């Protein structure tokens, strides 16, 4: 495994791999790797000759009052995990390489970026779309792997790839969960012991939604209400949003249908967590 810090060196390697017709599977990350990331690496390993993982905590997708400073950065541990998974290249660029002082260009996926998480995190998806575009241009992947937990991110990137005719196949893989149902996230490490216990309300409320839907409930308002009441039982939990939307357009629906996305964001103490379920 090789760690590449220089953007130019990474791009040169990617070009050479492509010239040799070696398929490149790419897993973009911000580090603090967990089983969710590793499941993406496993899939990339199975489907490609070469696997590249990027580790870059992208400041442009964090708002002013967000957790950029306390975002975990266990680089050595990440390296060991990637080594075990037989990753070929870690791309680990510096901030200045990615965003030189004269950097002025952004990628904006309109509408899809402004709803759900985009409402409470203005500019977040612009930051994601911009950095992912840059990473695609540097790593030149044939396939790129994203987790379903960040469902809106996946929809935004799929739209961007389609709209801008990017030559990469986007693969969205299932959410990996802890034993009690909590979706794996690098932010789970911020949770205090009681908060960690309370955090299970996210997946519990989605299970409740699933049960209601299986039982014949179709009204989005009723399901959202029941989920909200369930979450309110935990004193440390504060709902940011619960939404039932079309899985492609992210527009709200009144009646739940197959393919609908049930998504929520909840603050547990100071930590904002997200989760979702596709009906
Ligand atoms: O999902 C993430 O970890 C990030 O949003 C990504 C895709 C690596 C872009 O910084």
Boltz pocket constraint, residues with backbone or C-beta under 6 A from the ligand:
constraints:
  - pocket:
      binder: B
      contacts: [[A, 28], [A, 29], [A, 30], [A, 56], [A, 58], [A, 61], [A, 127], [A, 128], [A, 131], [A, 132], [A, 150], [A, 153]]
      max_distance: 6.0
